[in-house]
Amino acid sequence: QVQLVESGGGLVQSGGSLRLSCAASGSIFSISVMGWYRQAPGKQRELVALITRSGSTNYPDSVKGRFTISRDNAKNTVYLQLNTLKPEDTAVYYCNSIPNGVWGQGTLVTVSS
C-alpha cells in the first residue's frame, strides 16, 4: 500500500502563503482521486481539495479561490498551494487517496492574526 508523507507546513501570518507537498512511496498514477484534508483542534477532519487523475479539481466554499491542488504523477507527489491564509485555516493537513488509504502524520499549518 502506498505510504504518504506530508511536508511544507509552518507558522505564517494572516494573508500569507504556504505550499504543502505530499510524497508517495509508490506510484500515484493509478490512483483516480487524491485529496487534501485538514483537522483543526477539537474538530472533525474535513476535505479541502481533491484532484482526479485527469486534473479535475474540487474545493469547498471555505477555501475556493484561495487553495489550489495539483499533482505530478511522474514525481508521485500531490501539492496544495495555500494563499490568503486566515487564522481559521490553522490545522494539521493530510493527504490521502479517495477512498482513503493509510493516513500519514500530516503537516501543521499555523496562521497567526
C-alpha positions in Angstrom: 0.0 0.0 0.0 1.2 3.5 -0.8 2.6 5.5 2.1 2.2 9.2 2.2 4.5 11.8 3.7 3.2 15.4 4.1 5.6 18.4 4.4 5.7 22.2 4.0 3.7 23.3 7.0 4.7 26.1 9.3 3.9 29.3 11.0 2.6 32.1 8.8 0.9 35.4 9.3 -2.7 36.0 8.2 -2.7 36.8 4.4 0.4 34.7 3.8 1.0 31.6 1.7 2.4 28.1 2.0 2.9 25.2 -0.3 2.3 21.8 1.0 3.7 18.6 -0.5 2.6 15.0 -0.3 5.2 12.5 -1.4 4.0 8.9 -2.1 6.2 5.9 -1.6 4.8 4.4 -4.8 3.1 5.3 -8.0 0.0 7.5 -7.7 -0.7 7.3 -11.4 -3.2 4.5 -10.8 -5.0 6.4 -8.0 -8.0 8.0 -9.5 -8.6 10.7 -6.9 -6.3 12.3 -4.4 -7.3 14.7 -1.7 -6.1 17.1 0.9 -7.8 17.1 4.3 -7.3 19.2 7.5 -8.2 18.7 11.1 -8.3 21.6 13.5 -8.2 21.1 17.2 -11.4 19.8 18.5 -12.9 19.4 15.1 -13.5 16.6 12.6 -11.2 16.0 9.7 -12.6 17.8 6.6 -11.8 17.5 2.9 -10.4 20.8 1.5 -9.4 19.8 -2.0 -9.5 16.9 -4.4 -8.0 16.2 -7.8 -8.7 13.4 -10.3 -6.2 11.6 -12.5 -7.2 13.9 -15.4 -6.7 17.0 -13.3 -10.2 18.0 -12.4 -10.4 19.7 -9.1 -13.0 20.5 -6.5 -13.0 22.6 -3.3 -15.4 23.5 -0.6 -16.6 27.2 -0.5 -14.4 27.8 2.6 -11.2 27.5 0.6 -12.3 28.1 -3.0 -10.2 30.7 -4.7 -7.5 30.5 -2.0 -6.3 26.9 -2.2 -5.0 25.1 -5.3 -4.4 21.4 -5.5 -2.1 19.9 -8.2 -0.5 16.5 -8.8 2.7 15.4 -10.5 2.3 11.7 -11.3 5.8 11.5 -12.6 7.1 12.6 -9.2 4.4 10.7 -7.2 3.6 14.0 -5.4 0.5 16.0 -4.7 0.7 19.6 -3.8 -1.6 22.1 -2.1 -0.9 25.8 -2.5 -2.4 27.8 0.3 -2.9 31.6 -0.4 -4.5 34.4 1.6 -4.4 32.3 4.7 -6.7 33.0 7.6 -6.4 32.1 11.3 -9.3 29.6 10.8 -7.1 27.7 8.4 -4.9 26.6 11.3 -4.9 22.8 11.3 -3.0 19.6 10.6 -3.1 19.0 6.9 -3.1 15.5 5.5 -3.3 14.0 2.0 -4.9 10.7 1.1 -6.4 8.8 -1.7 -10.2 8.8 -2.1 -11.3 6.2 -1.0 -8.9 6.6 1.9 -5.8 4.5 2.4 -3.4 4.7 5.3 -3.1 8.2 6.8 0.3 9.9 7.1 1.5 12.0 10.0 0.2 15.3 8.5 1.9 18.7 8.5 0.9 21.5 10.8 -0.2 24.9 9.5 -0.5 27.7 12.0 -1.8 31.1 10.9 -1.3 34.0 13.3 -3.6 37.0 13.2 
